[in-house]
Amino acid sequence: MENYLQNLFLFRLVSVHLVAGLRDILFQKVGKLAATAVGGGFFLILVGHQTGYLRIDWQRVERDVSKTQSRITREAEQRLPQVSGLFHQAKDLIKKNVILSGSFGAGFLLGVAM
């Protein structure tokens, strides 16, 4: 029975590593293919624009960018009170505990440096 369990364990171990290896190879190939497709698409767009086959409506691009920028700004302003309150609380805590905060910062920097 013990020999059977050892063989079962080895079979599972080998099969898991085999599947993981095949998955890695597959993702490498798919990743290279996706990167090639995206890069090739950008290249074709550039060539098409340079030769005059593609025309870009820059006013529309600017309008879309400004709409997106205003939407992101609105969302950030809605979340600003939460973040601002947390920032002020952290700042007050650091001001009240200057020695502790300074020693923590120095220890952290020393830990990163080593």
N, C-alpha and C positions, 0 to 999 in steps of 0.2 A: 504494500500500500504506500509506503514512504517513497519508493522508487517511482511509482505512478505520479505522486504529487510533485516530485522533483521534475519529472519530465513535463508535467502539465505547466508548472511554473516556467520552465525554460521555453516551452512552446509559446506561452503567452508573452514572455519577455522578448523573444525573437520576433514574434508577429507584430508586437507593438512597435518595435524599432524599425522593422521593415516597412510598415505602413507609414510611420513618421518620415522615414527617408524618402519614400515615394511621394508623399505629400509635399515635402520640401522641394523635390525635383520639379513636381508639377507647378508649384507656386513660382519657382524661379523662371520656368518657361513662360507661364502666363504673365508674370511681371515684366519680363523682357518684351513679350509681344505687346503688352499694353503700353509700355514706355515707347516702343518703336511706333505704334499707331498714333499716339498723342504727338510725338515729335514730328512724325511724317505729316500729320494733319496741319500742325503749325507751319511746317515748311511749305506745304502746298498752298495754304492761305497766303503766306508771304509772297510766293512766286505768282500766284493769281493776282494779288494786289499790285505787284510791281509791273506785271505785263498788261494790266488794265482790265482783266476779266472780272475782277471783283471791285466794287465800289463800296466805300464805307461812309455811311451817313454819320459824320462826327457830331452833328447837332443832336441826333437821336441818342448816340452813345453818351454824350455829356448829360442829356436829360435823364437817362436811365441811371447814370452814376449819381447825379444829384438826388434823385428820388431814393435810391438805396442809401445814400449818405444821410439824408434827412430821417429815414426810417430807423437807421441804426442809432442816430443821435437821440431820437425820441425814446427808443427802448432803453438806451443808456441813462437818459434823464429820469425815466421811471424807476430804474434800479438804483439811482444815485443816492437817495436817502438811506437805503439799507447799507450800502457800502460806506457812505460818508459817516454814518453813525458808528459803524464798526471801526473805521479808521480813527475817529476821535476817541473812542473808548481805548483803543490800543495806545494812542499817543498819551492819553492821561495816565494809563498804567505805567508806561515807560517813564514819564516824568516823575511819578510818585516813587518809583523804584529804580533810580538812576544807577546805583551801585550794582544791583542785581542784573539790570539790563546790560550794563557795560561789561560785567564779567561773563555773562552769557555770550555776548557778541564776541569778546576776545577768545573765549574757549571755542566757539564755533569756528572762527577764522583760523585758530591754531589747528583744530581738527581737520579743516579743509586743506590747510597747507601741508599737513603730514600725510 
